[in-house]
Amino acid sequence: MMRDILEGPDDYLLPPWLDRSLNVCILCLDFPISFVFDIVTFPYQYWRYYHLPPPPPDE
């Protein structure tokens, strides 16, 4: 992802230096938060997946 951010096309709404730095900051902040959130909520997601009601029968 970092390579795509640094070598990707520029966004024309923001200056290129600001656009790239914002994308890098968002990636650096979002990845650890998402990783921890996924680990913390995994038991609930696992439980919920196996306790969903069965799908409706096809007609």
Buried (B, 14 or more C-beta within 10 A) or exposed (E): EEEEBEEEEEEEEEEEEEBBEEBBEEEEEEEEEEEEEEEEEEEEEEEEEEEEEEEEEEE
